[in-house]
Amino acid sequence: MIINFIRGLFMALADSVPGVSGGTIAFIMGFYDKFINSLDGLIYGDKNAKKESLIFLIKLGIGWIFGMVLASLILASLFEKNIYEISSLFLGFIMFSIPLIIKEEKQELKGKYKNIIFTIIGIAVVVLITKLNPVSSKESVVDITHLNIGLILYIMIAGMLAISAMVLPGISGSTLLLIFGLYISILTGIKETLHFNFSYLPALIVFGLGVIIGILSIVKIIKKALKKYRSATIYLVVGLMLGSIYAIIMGPITLEVPRSPLSFNTFNILFFIIGAIIIIGLDKAKVLLSKGNE
């Protein structure tokens, strides 16, 4: 229970920060396949598969919800004030996790170097999405408290795409929400609803429906890709993660009050090392986690 709570917590913290996805954290922590298979089992599996998947996802979900509430109430302001430290931390996560993933999947990658084209595609996708990302400002934020048919469809589609990105390693759903002008609106909506201001609730329900539709659409595709085209998929994931380095560097420009991209002057070596130590520690703990202490 505690292990999956921590997993979910880390996923939520990643999902709440533009530049990193919860899928990336799941891949780093070594439970991405189980996460995808559980989502697939819950949706399409038989009775036993649904039960087993539901138990795992509930444990994971409790941690995720706790992490997202924490991010909404506390960490949003922390990210604003300490964005360079947080960015340095996540750079440590990414840069030390990529070699571990390559090592873990070396049998799938070895001798299949033509698939490196998928790595290039992955890098290009994340860089392109990041470049499309507008500099955050109050003018770029969509007002979701007054719904109409067009806005309902817009929020639902954004929810579908954002959850698909959150499930995929490397692509940040939060970054996509920023592009749609909904990141601050959704985060504010969650915070206000928790403070019993329900003016945002209808929009959050619409967004939630989009998330459900997105999950139903993307999970089957990812499971099939990992099963039938694992080598190409892993090369793509590595590319998405390499591209996320650029997304993290550019992350400070997406704040409500935009700041300069991460540079050598603002890079924090201490937090980078902390990120590295966390990843190395998680990798060492994989042996214990894989013994069925779910």
Kinemage of the C-alpha trace (Angstrom):
@kinemage 1
@onewidth
@group {chain A} dominant
@subgroup {mainchain}
@vectorlist {calphas} color= white
{ca met a 1} P 0.000 0.000 0.000
{ca ile a 2} L 2.735 2.483 1.026
{ca ile a 3} L 4.835 1.692 -2.059
{ca asn a 4} L 1.980 2.397 -4.473
{ca phe a 5} L 0.938 5.471 -2.500
{ca ile a 6} L 4.470 6.869 -3.006
{ca arg a 7} L 4.360 5.918 -6.693
{ca gly a 8} L 1.062 7.755 -7.152
{ca leu a 9} L 2.315 10.746 -5.186
{ca phe a 10} L 5.382 11.101 -7.426
{ca met a 11} L 3.231 10.739 -10.545
{ca ala a 12} L 0.891 13.517 -9.386
{ca leu a 13} L 3.753 15.869 -8.543
{ca ala a 14} L 5.182 15.282 -12.014
{ca asp a 15} L 1.778 15.728 -13.696
{ca ser a 16} L 1.299 19.057 -11.915
{ca val a 17} L 4.565 20.505 -13.270
{ca pro a 18} L 4.881 21.570 -16.931
{ca gly a 19} L 7.770 19.690 -18.523
{ca val a 20} L 7.466 16.243 -16.895
{ca ser a 21} L 4.712 13.604 -17.139
{ca gly a 22} L 3.461 11.067 -14.649
{ca gly a 23} L 4.168 8.424 -17.285
{ca thr a 24} L 7.833 9.402 -17.155
{ca ile a 25} L 7.902 8.829 -13.395
{ca ala a 26} L 6.129 5.465 -13.806
{ca phe a 27} L 8.767 4.430 -16.340
{ca ile a 28} L 11.621 5.638 -14.120
{ca met a 29} L 10.230 3.797 -11.082
{ca gly a 30} L 9.834 0.592 -13.075
{ca phe a 31} L 6.062 0.051 -12.943
{ca tyr a 32} L 4.972 1.547 -16.285
{ca asp a 33} L 4.018 -1.809 -17.838
{ca lys a 34} L 2.011 -2.743 -14.744
{ca phe a 35} L 0.336 0.667 -14.781
{ca ile a 36} L -0.715 0.328 -18.443
{ca asn a 37} L -1.750 -3.322 -18.046
{ca ser a 38} L -3.834 -2.417 -14.989
{ca leu a 39} L -5.634 0.363 -16.860
{ca asp a 40} L -6.260 -2.035 -19.741
{ca gly a 41} L -7.354 -4.805 -17.379
{ca leu a 42} L -9.787 -2.514 -15.586
{ca ile a 43} L -11.374 -1.426 -18.860
{ca tyr a 44} L -11.215 -4.545 -21.018
{ca gly a 45} L -10.268 -7.464 -18.717
{ca asp a 46} L -12.352 -10.281 -17.263
{ca lys a 47} L -13.749 -10.250 -13.724
{ca asn a 48} L -10.508 -11.352 -12.036
{ca ala a 49} L -8.394 -8.959 -14.113
{ca lys a 50} L -10.735 -6.088 -13.268
{ca lys a 51} L -10.537 -6.871 -9.554
{ca glu a 52} L -6.729 -7.130 -9.509
{ca ser a 53} L -6.328 -3.997 -11.629
{ca leu a 54} L -8.780 -2.031 -9.503
{ca ile a 55} L -6.928 -2.858 -6.282
{ca phe a 56} L -3.600 -1.708 -7.742
{ca leu a 57} L -5.063 1.474 -9.274
{ca ile a 58} L -6.920 2.414 -6.076
{ca lys a 59} L -3.656 2.220 -4.114
{ca leu a 60} L -1.904 4.238 -6.809
{ca gly a 61} L -4.841 6.634 -7.114
{ca ile a 62} L -4.896 7.496 -3.413
{ca gly a 63} L -1.297 8.665 -3.656
{ca trp a 64} L -2.025 10.501 -6.909
{ca ile a 65} L -5.014 12.351 -5.451
{ca phe a 66} L -3.022 13.283 -2.342
{ca gly a 67} L -0.173 14.552 -4.523
{ca met a 68} L -2.476 16.566 -6.777
{ca val a 69} L -4.264 18.155 -3.815
{ca leu a 70} L -0.860 18.939 -2.291
{ca ala a 71} L 0.259 20.492 -5.585
{ca ser a 72} L -2.942 22.531 -5.889
{ca leu a 73} L -2.906 23.856 -2.310
{ca ile a 74} L 0.786 24.228 -1.549
{ca leu a 75} L 3.194 23.389 -4.328
{ca ala a 76} L 1.800 25.770 -6.965
{ca ser a 77} L 3.283 28.723 -5.081
{ca leu a 78} L 6.442 26.730 -4.306
{ca phe a 79} L 6.975 26.088 -8.011
{ca glu a 80} L 6.563 29.803 -8.690
{ca lys a 81} L 9.131 30.816 -6.066
{ca asn a 82} L 11.608 27.957 -6.537
{ca ile a 83} L 11.183 27.048 -10.189
{ca tyr a 84} L 14.929 26.829 -10.860
{ca glu a 85} L 15.490 24.452 -7.952
{ca ile a 86} L 12.512 22.321 -9.048
{ca ser a 87} L 13.715 22.370 -12.673
{ca ser a 88} L 17.210 21.303 -11.583
{ca leu a 89} L 15.680 18.474 -9.530
{ca phe a 90} L 13.716 17.169 -12.519
{ca leu a 91} L 16.772 17.457 -14.769
{ca gly a 92} L 18.482 15.140 -12.307
{ca phe a 93} L 15.499 12.781 -12.538
{ca ile a 94} L 15.531 12.664 -16.333
{ca met a 95} L 19.261 12.647 -17.066
{ca phe a 96} L 20.000 9.836 -14.625
{ca ser a 97} L 16.917 7.784 -15.508
{ca ile a 98} L 17.591 7.575 -19.263
{ca pro a 99} L 20.754 5.406 -18.871
{ca leu a 100} L 18.883 3.176 -16.407
{ca ile a 101} L 16.020 2.653 -18.868
{ca ile a 102} L 18.478 1.885 -21.676
{ca lys a 103} L 20.182 -0.639 -19.388
{ca glu a 104} L 16.851 -2.175 -18.367
{ca glu a 105} L 15.700 -2.532 -21.979
{ca lys a 106} L 19.081 -3.318 -23.583
{ca gln a 107} L 17.840 -6.611 -25.047
{ca glu a 108} L 15.052 -4.770 -26.874
{ca leu a 109} L 17.360 -1.984 -28.063
{ca lys a 110} L 20.467 -3.972 -29.011
{ca gly a 111} L 20.886 -4.569 -32.733
{ca lys a 112} L 17.719 -2.654 -33.650
{ca tyr a 113} L 19.438 0.652 -34.283
{ca lys a 114} L 17.242 1.518 -37.250
{ca asn a 115} L 14.585 2.313 -34.660
{ca ile a 116} L 16.654 5.289 -33.532
{ca ile a 117} L 14.469 7.228 -35.966
{ca phe a 118} L 11.756 6.931 -33.307
{ca thr a 119} L 14.100 8.571 -30.782
{ca ile a 120} L 14.534 11.494 -33.170
{ca ile a 121} L 10.752 11.673 -33.636
{ca gly a 122} L 10.252 11.653 -29.850
{ca ile a 123} L 12.706 14.520 -29.347
{ca ala a 124} L 11.108 16.517 -32.158
{ca val a 125} L 7.568 16.030 -30.789
{ca val a 126} L 8.409 17.317 -27.287
{ca val a 127} L 10.509 20.222 -28.584
{ca leu a 128} L 7.731 21.216 -31.013
{ca ile a 129} L 5.061 21.063 -28.289
{ca thr a 130} L 7.283 23.135 -25.999
{ca lys a 131} L 7.889 25.737 -28.719
{ca leu a 132} L 4.136 25.981 -29.306
{ca asn a 133} L 3.710 26.645 -25.593
{ca pro a 134} L 2.724 30.287 -25.083
{ca val a 135} L 4.411 32.542 -22.555
{ca ser a 136} L 1.966 32.417 -19.680
{ca ser a 137} L -0.037 35.527 -18.884
{ca lys a 138} L -3.449 36.372 -17.511
{ca glu a 139} L -4.571 37.118 -21.079
{ca ser a 140} L -3.669 33.555 -22.163
{ca val a 141} L -5.796 31.970 -19.410
{ca val a 142} L -9.234 30.705 -20.458
{ca asp a 143} L -12.157 31.627 -18.180
{ca ile a 144} L -13.904 28.312 -17.434
{ca thr a 145} L -16.513 29.641 -14.990
{ca his a 146} L -18.994 30.565 -17.755
{ca leu a 147} L -19.557 27.554 -19.996
{ca asn a 148} L -21.067 27.389 -23.471
{ca ile a 149} L -21.186 24.538 -26.016
{ca gly a 150} L -17.932 25.578 -27.703
{ca leu a 151} L -16.058 25.893 -24.412
{ca ile a 152} L -17.432 22.549 -23.173
{ca leu a 153} L -16.071 20.793 -26.272
{ca tyr a 154} L -12.785 22.686 -25.980
{ca ile a 155} L -12.280 21.657 -22.325
{ca met a 156} L -13.268 18.050 -23.051
{ca ile a 157} L -10.808 17.731 -25.965
{ca ala a 158} L -8.074 19.331 -23.859
{ca gly a 159} L -8.762 16.783 -21.107
{ca met a 160} L -8.536 13.901 -23.598
{ca leu a 161} L -5.194 15.087 -24.974
{ca ala a 162} L -3.758 16.041 -21.582
{ca ile a 163} L -4.427 12.640 -19.982
{ca ser a 164} L -3.007 10.893 -23.049
{ca ala a 165} L 0.159 12.958 -22.621
{ca met a 166} L 0.289 12.293 -18.877
{ca val a 167} L 0.162 8.536 -19.527
{ca leu a 168} L 2.923 8.723 -22.158
{ca pro a 169} L 6.482 9.074 -20.818
{ca gly a 170} L 8.148 12.315 -21.883
{ca ile a 171} L 5.177 14.435 -22.918
{ca ser a 172} L 3.775 16.666 -20.208
{ca gly a 173} L 0.005 16.939 -19.986
{ca ser a 174} L 0.477 20.154 -18.017
{ca thr a 175} L 2.404 21.627 -20.945
{ca leu a 176} L -0.468 20.750 -23.292
{ca leu a 177} L -2.911 22.426 -20.897
{ca leu a 178} L -0.715 25.537 -20.986
{ca ile a 179} L -0.893 25.525 -24.784
{ca phe a 180} L -4.695 25.301 -24.508
{ca gly a 181} L -4.655 28.133 -21.937
{ca leu a 182} L -6.246 25.868 -19.329
{ca tyr a 183} L -3.393 24.946 -16.972
{ca ile a 184} L -3.867 27.849 -14.540
{ca ser a 185} L -7.662 27.640 -14.904
{ca ile a 186} L -7.828 23.933 -14.019
{ca leu a 187} L -5.332 24.245 -11.148
{ca thr a 188} L -7.262 27.267 -9.811
{ca gly a 189} L -10.534 25.375 -10.257
{ca ile a 190} L -9.309 22.451 -8.161
{ca lys a 191} L -8.028 24.809 -5.475
{ca glu a 192} L -11.267 26.842 -5.377
{ca thr a 193} L -13.452 23.725 -5.289
{ca leu a 194} L -11.435 22.417 -2.336
{ca his a 195} L -12.241 25.745 -0.656
{ca phe a 196} L -15.966 25.147 -1.374
{ca asn a 197} L -16.208 27.640 -4.241
{ca phe a 198} L -18.156 25.533 -6.759
{ca ser a 199} L -18.209 27.991 -9.669
{ca tyr a 200} L -15.474 25.942 -11.360
{ca leu a 201} L -17.087 22.551 -10.658
{ca pro a 202} L -19.082 22.181 -13.942
{ca ala a 203} L -15.916 22.804 -15.972
{ca leu a 204} L -13.967 20.329 -13.836
{ca ile a 205} L -16.658 17.696 -14.451
{ca val a 206} L -16.393 18.297 -18.210
{ca phe a 207} L -12.614 18.079 -17.978
{ca gly a 208} L -12.963 14.821 -16.020
{ca leu a 209} L -15.187 13.333 -18.740
{ca gly a 210} L -12.516 14.236 -21.288
{ca val a 211} L -9.912 12.512 -19.132
{ca ile a 212} L -12.013 9.317 -18.989
{ca ile a 213} L -12.522 9.298 -22.776
{ca gly a 214} L -8.803 9.909 -23.289
{ca ile a 215} L -7.861 7.000 -21.018
{ca leu a 216} L -10.245 4.670 -22.851
{ca ser a 217} L -8.668 5.688 -26.159
{ca ile a 218} L -4.945 5.657 -25.387
{ca val a 219} L -4.429 2.646 -23.094
{ca lys a 220} L -5.139 -0.036 -25.711
{ca ile a 221} L -2.786 1.649 -28.168
{ca ile a 222} L 0.087 1.834 -25.666
{ca lys a 223} L -0.359 -1.782 -24.518
{ca lys a 224} L -0.315 -3.037 -28.100
{ca ala a 225} L 2.750 -0.934 -28.895
{ca leu a 226} L 4.657 -2.275 -25.872
{ca lys a 227} L 3.712 -5.855 -26.725
{ca lys a 228} L 4.196 -5.937 -30.505
{ca tyr a 229} L 6.592 -3.054 -31.159
{ca arg a 230} L 8.465 -2.793 -27.863
{ca ser a 231} L 11.863 -1.887 -29.381
{ca ala a 232} L 10.451 0.992 -31.429
{ca thr a 233} L 8.319 2.097 -28.473
{ca ile a 234} L 11.303 2.153 -26.076
{ca tyr a 235} L 13.361 4.129 -28.601
{ca leu a 236} L 10.428 6.564 -28.844
{ca val a 237} L 10.172 6.832 -25.049
{ca val a 238} L 13.901 7.612 -24.811
{ca gly a 239} L 13.380 10.351 -27.403
{ca leu a 240} L 10.413 11.769 -25.501
{ca met a 241} L 12.487 11.833 -22.323
{ca leu a 242} L 15.459 13.461 -24.064
{ca gly a 243} L 13.077 16.060 -25.470
{ca ser a 244} L 11.678 16.685 -21.991
{ca ile a 245} L 15.109 18.033 -20.975
{ca tyr a 246} L 14.431 20.967 -23.293
{ca ala a 247} L 10.892 21.272 -21.936
{ca ile a 248} L 12.207 21.480 -18.359
{ca ile a 249} L 14.803 24.096 -19.327
{ca met a 250} L 12.064 26.237 -20.896
{ca gly a 251} L 9.593 25.562 -18.056
{ca pro a 252} L 10.105 28.883 -16.188
{ca ile a 253} L 8.659 30.859 -19.134
{ca thr a 254} L 5.311 29.101 -18.550
{ca leu a 255} L 4.766 30.527 -15.058
{ca glu a 256} L 1.952 32.990 -14.411
{ca val a 257} L 4.710 35.578 -14.083
{ca pro a 258} L 7.147 34.313 -16.753
{ca arg a 259} L 10.827 33.995 -15.854
{ca ser a 260} L 13.912 33.327 -17.941
{ca pro a 261} L 14.655 29.739 -19.035
{ca leu a 262} L 16.949 27.658 -16.846
{ca ser a 263} L 20.581 28.595 -17.499
{ca phe a 264} L 24.017 27.796 -16.101
{ca asn a 265} L 23.598 30.762 -13.735
{ca thr a 266} L 20.213 29.623 -12.374
{ca phe a 267} L 20.949 25.875 -12.438
{ca asn a 268} L 21.080 24.453 -8.895
{ca ile a 269} L 23.656 21.651 -8.635
{ca leu a 270} L 22.456 20.578 -5.165
{ca phe a 271} L 18.903 19.868 -6.341
{ca phe a 272} L 20.265 18.191 -9.475
{ca ile a 273} L 22.306 15.839 -7.277
{ca ile a 274} L 19.268 15.212 -5.055
{ca gly a 275} L 17.317 14.234 -8.173
{ca ala a 276} L 20.115 11.896 -9.227
{ca ile a 277} L 20.287 10.289 -5.766
{ca ile a 278} L 16.499 9.746 -5.750
{ca ile a 279} L 16.610 7.992 -9.140
{ca ile a 280} L 19.581 5.827 -8.182
{ca gly a 281} L 17.816 4.962 -4.922
{ca leu a 282} L 14.604 4.055 -6.750
{ca asp a 283} L 16.576 1.859 -9.132
{ca lys a 284} L 18.208 0.036 -6.216
{ca ala a 285} L 14.781 -0.401 -4.627
{ca lys a 286} L 13.334 -2.043 -7.769
{ca val a 287} L 14.568 -5.436 -6.648
{ca leu a 288} L 12.553 -5.132 -3.445
{ca leu a 289} L 9.510 -3.709 -5.220
{ca ser a 290} L 9.451 -6.553 -7.738
{ca lys a 291} L 9.065 -9.214 -5.032
{ca gly a 292} L 5.344 -8.721 -4.964
{ca asn a 293} L 5.068 -6.286 -2.085
{ca glu a 294} L 2.281 -4.494 -3.891
